[in-house]
Amino acid sequence: MMLRICHALSEVPTSQWDALHDGSNPFLFHAFLEGLERHGCLRADWGWTPRHLALWDGDRLVAAAPGYLKANSHGEFVFDHAWAHAYARHGLDYFPKWLFAVPYSPVTGPRLLARDDAARRALLEAIAAHADAAGLASAHVNFHTGAEDALFDAEWLPRLDVQYHWRNLDGWDGFDAFLAAMDHKHRKNIRQERAKVQRAGVTFRRLHGDEASAEDLDAIHHFYLRTFRDYGNSPALTRDFIGYIAREMPRNILIILADYQDNPVAGALCLRGGDTLYGRYWGADATLPGLHFETCYYQGIEYCLEQGLARFEPGAQGEHKLARGFLPTFVRSRHRIADPRFRLALRQWCAEETHAVRRHAANLATHSPFRGPAAPAPET
């Protein structure tokens, strides 16, 4: 076996990388990850430097992990700013750190891509060895699956968080059946929100990558830029990247455009997996009642019901999603802290955080919009 550190995903053949996953999670596709690098979405001055790990048996790739050397914690959605500040107060460097994740995407999926668990454990051993040899303060695996939990040893501290995911709980065959499962108050509120958008004269188009024109791609990138500009953040995704994945992964891209008076006024960019729709970005030029909820949530739910998809993950955070049928779901990450003193302190910190998160999720479950007893938050 030979282990290699790859400074660009283009060093790994597409077919070999994609053979390590089942194709159900579009964020793991070689085209998606390599496209971020190729089309200017990952820059060292923004804190992202590719450092992928690959395990080879001769010319055959047997395991790999998408990794990045990070000079900050931006674009990760697992917040460790307090940890970095603690290091700084003690005169220590927290950065650079080694992150194994999908950039800008708080989406659960396999992070240790391999043909068997022995190769996955070999990846974790390699991460630890290389991090120590490089003098890195920490290594992190964000939004890994529950199935990967057992691979991590005690050095890897577990963290837990909550997102809000829609699931087809009872095999609903349409939006009316979905609403019928709700209590009267929430069902009425959703119908009123949708009616406001319809009365305003807004219509919607749902387009896959191979159905979208250049003008449609321009529009969705414009809305993306608009949101980042409105919030004072730096946009990472380029128009070239959106065009690239629309060509290379056409049926995995879903663009939702809201048209008003024959012009697009809002849009949402989603990715589609095997049985899941992932909502990623949205933006709007108009302020209309209900436009955000219709574009980002209800259109996606309708798409899932039409296409027979089991889940819709609209992104991180947002308790307002609960009233619209998105229930609390646990997501996880692992963290290897090199300094034994900080590791001991953060182990207790993580345990207390996990207890608080589980308590919060249990409370959220009591506010479910659906009729019947509250169910505990599922594990991803």
Secondary structure, 3 states (H helix, E strand, C coil): CEEEEECCHHHCCHHHHHCCCCCCCHHHCHHHHHHHHHCCCCCHHHCEEECEEEEEECCEEEEEECEEEECCCCCCCCCCHHHHHHHHHCCCCCCCEEEECCCCCCCCCCCCEECCHHHHHHHHHHHHHHHHHCCCCEEEEEEECHHHHHHCCCCEEEEEEEEEEEECCCCCCCHHHHHHCECHHHHHHHHHHHHHHHHCCCEEEEEEHHHCCHHHHHHHHHHHHHHHHHCCCCCCCCHHHHHHHHHHCHHHEEEEEEEECCEEEEEEEEEECCCEEEEEEEEECCCCCCHHHHHHHHHHHHHHHHHCCCEEECCCCCHHHHHHCCEEEEEEEEEEECCHHHHHHHHHHHHHHHHHHHHHHHHHHCCCCECCCCCCCCEC
